[in-house]
């Protein structure tokens, strides 16, 4: 929802969205989109080689360089439509690298680790947090993994912000975030038994 508003795919009737202090409605949609980079849970890739999609520097920053270099034709290997020849974690790291190359003012990540196994999820999130230091970054997620690394968390319920604060501040309160965190921990404990 937030990305659809930011990228001006959806229009809003109530409330305000500001970009650089200006109402988003007053700004040219194409100019706004040039300032944003999006990594969604289903990033689109053309059937091209990696070199045309990314540079080695971005691949190294996102810890995918060694994998790409080890492909049969290295950076010249065709990855298939939607990156079908890549595993989920590899597609996500490549999408993060592509977003970094754009050098946008705002990076937006929508469920960047969805459908990944726990080890790959941790690697992708570590890569994301490492490579976006010092950049304005939105992390839109239902999962409470890695949120201790963000500056501020906005908790939404039914389209409204119901809590905000740091990971620790929200854990110290008895609110929705704390209840979700407790539920997550309970499920993890049961899985470990």
C-alpha positions as CSV (number, residue, x, y, z in Angstrom):
1,X,0.0,0.0,0.0
2,X,2.7,2.5,1.0
3,X,4.8,1.8,-2.1
4,X,1.7,2.2,-4.3
5,X,1.1,5.7,-2.8
6,X,4.8,6.7,-2.9
7,X,5.2,5.6,-6.5
8,X,1.9,7.3,-7.4
9,X,0.3,4.1,-8.6
10,X,-2.6,4.9,-6.2
11,X,-4.2,8.2,-5.4
12,X,-5.4,9.0,-1.9
13,X,-8.4,11.1,-0.9
14,X,-7.7,11.7,2.8
15,X,-4.6,12.5,4.8
16,X,-1.3,13.7,3.4
17,X,1.9,12.1,2.0
18,X,4.8,14.5,1.9
19,X,8.0,14.1,-0.1
20,X,10.8,16.5,0.7
21,X,8.3,18.7,2.5
22,X,6.0,19.0,-0.5
23,X,2.6,17.3,-0.9
24,X,3.1,14.3,-3.1
25,X,0.0,15.3,-5.1
26,X,1.8,18.5,-6.3
27,X,4.9,16.7,-7.6
28,X,5.4,15.2,-11.0
29,X,5.0,11.4,-10.6
30,X,8.0,10.6,-12.9
31,X,10.3,12.9,-11.0
32,X,9.2,11.3,-7.7
33,X,9.8,7.8,-9.1
34,X,13.4,8.8,-10.2
35,X,14.2,9.5,-6.5
36,X,12.9,6.1,-5.3
37,X,14.2,2.5,-5.6
38,X,12.0,-0.4,-4.9
39,X,12.8,-4.0,-4.0
40,X,9.6,-6.0,-3.8
41,X,9.1,-9.6,-2.8
42,X,8.7,-10.3,-6.5
43,X,11.3,-8.2,-8.3
44,X,11.1,-8.4,-12.0
45,X,14.2,-9.5,-14.0
46,X,14.5,-9.7,-17.8
47,X,16.2,-12.7,-19.4
48,X,19.5,-11.0,-19.7
49,X,22.9,-11.5,-18.2
50,X,24.0,-10.2,-14.8
51,X,26.6,-7.8,-16.2
52,X,23.8,-5.9,-18.0
53,X,21.7,-5.8,-14.9
54,X,24.4,-5.0,-12.3
55,X,28.0,-4.1,-11.9
56,X,30.6,-6.1,-9.9
57,X,30.8,-3.4,-7.3
58,X,27.2,-3.6,-6.4
59,X,27.4,-7.4,-6.5
60,X,30.3,-7.4,-4.1
61,X,28.4,-5.0,-1.7
62,X,25.4,-7.4,-1.6
63,X,27.6,-10.5,-1.2
64,X,26.5,-12.1,-4.5
65,X,29.7,-11.6,-6.5
66,X,31.3,-14.9,-5.7
67,X,28.1,-16.7,-6.6
68,X,27.8,-14.8,-9.9
69,X,31.5,-15.3,-10.7
70,X,31.0,-19.1,-10.2
71,X,28.2,-19.3,-12.8
72,X,29.1,-21.1,-16.0
73,X,29.6,-17.8,-17.9
74,X,30.1,-15.6,-14.9
75,X,28.5,-12.2,-15.3
76,X,27.6,-13.1,-18.9
77,X,25.3,-16.0,-17.8
78,X,21.6,-15.5,-18.7
79,X,19.4,-15.5,-15.6
80,X,16.0,-16.3,-17.3
81,X,12.8,-14.4,-17.2
82,X,12.1,-13.3,-13.6
83,X,15.5,-14.6,-12.7
84,X,14.2,-18.1,-12.8
85,X,17.7,-19.6,-12.9
86,X,18.5,-18.0,-9.5
87,X,17.4,-19.1,-6.1
88,X,15.2,-16.8,-4.0
89,X,18.0,-15.4,-1.9
90,X,20.2,-14.8,-5.0
91,X,17.3,-13.0,-6.7
92,X,16.8,-10.8,-3.6
93,X,20.5,-9.9,-3.3
94,X,20.5,-9.1,-7.1
95,X,17.4,-6.9,-6.6
96,X,19.1,-5.1,-3.7
97,X,22.2,-4.6,-5.8
98,X,20.1,-3.1,-8.6
99,X,18.4,-0.7,-6.2
100,X,21.8,0.4,-4.8
101,X,23.0,1.2,-8.3
102,X,20.2,3.6,-8.8
103,X,21.5,5.6,-5.9
104,X,18.0,6.8,-5.1
105,X,17.1,9.2,-2.2
106,X,14.8,6.6,-0.7
107,X,15.1,2.8,-0.9
108,X,11.9,0.8,-0.2
109,X,12.0,-2.9,0.5
110,X,8.7,-4.7,0.6
111,X,9.0,-8.1,2.3
112,X,12.6,-8.5,1.1
113,X,13.1,-11.9,2.8
114,X,9.7,-13.5,2.2
115,X,9.7,-17.2,1.2
116,X,13.4,-17.6,2.2
117,X,14.7,-20.3,4.5
118,X,15.9,-18.9,7.9
119,X,19.6,-18.9,7.0
120,X,19.1,-17.2,3.6
121,X,16.7,-14.7,5.2
122,X,19.3,-13.7,7.8
123,X,22.0,-13.3,5.0
124,X,19.6,-11.2,2.9
125,X,18.6,-9.0,5.9
126,X,22.3,-8.6,7.0
127,X,23.1,-7.6,3.4
128,X,20.3,-5.1,3.3
129,X,21.2,-3.5,6.7
130,X,24.9,-3.4,5.8
131,X,24.5,-1.8,2.4
132,X,21.8,0.8,3.3
133,X,23.6,2.4,6.2
134,X,23.3,6.2,5.9
135,X,20.4,5.9,3.3
136,X,16.7,6.6,3.9
137,X,15.3,3.2,3.8
138,X,11.7,1.9,4.2
139,X,11.4,-1.7,5.3
140,X,7.8,-3.0,4.9
141,X,7.3,-6.3,6.5
142,X,5.0,-8.5,8.5
143,X,7.9,-10.4,10.0
144,X,9.6,-9.2,13.1
145,X,13.1,-10.3,12.1
146,X,16.0,-7.9,12.2
147,X,13.9,-4.9,13.3
148,X,16.4,-4.2,16.1
149,X,18.5,-2.7,13.3
150,X,16.1,0.0,12.3
151,X,15.8,3.5,13.6
152,X,12.1,3.7,14.0
153,X,9.3,1.2,13.6
154,X,5.7,2.2,12.7
155,X,3.2,-0.5,13.6
156,X,0.1,-0.5,11.4
157,X,-3.3,-2.1,12.1
158,X,-6.2,-1.9,9.7
159,X,-4.4,0.9,7.7
160,X,-3.6,3.1,10.7
161,X,-0.4,3.7,12.6
162,X,-1.1,2.4,16.1
163,X,2.4,2.5,17.6
164,X,5.9,3.8,16.8
165,X,9.3,3.7,18.4
166,X,12.5,1.6,18.4
167,X,12.4,-2.1,18.7
168,X,13.2,-2.0,22.4
169,X,10.8,0.8,23.1
170,X,8.0,-1.2,21.5
171,X,9.0,-4.3,23.4
172,X,8.8,-2.3,26.7
173,X,5.2,-1.3,26.0
174,X,2.3,-3.7,26.2
175,X,0.9,-3.2,22.7
176,X,0.5,-4.9,19.4
177,X,4.2,-5.1,18.6
178,X,4.9,-6.7,21.9
179,X,2.1,-9.2,21.5
180,X,3.3,-10.1,18.0
181,X,6.8,-10.5,19.2
182,X,5.7,-12.7,22.1
183,X,3.7,-14.8,19.7
184,X,6.7,-15.1,17.3
185,X,8.9,-16.2,20.2
186,X,6.4,-18.7,21.4
187,X,6.1,-20.3,17.9
188,X,9.9,-20.5,17.6
189,X,10.2,-22.2,21.0
190,X,7.6,-24.7,20.0
191,X,9.4,-25.4,16.7
192,X,12.6,-26.0,18.6
193,X,11.1,-28.7,20.9
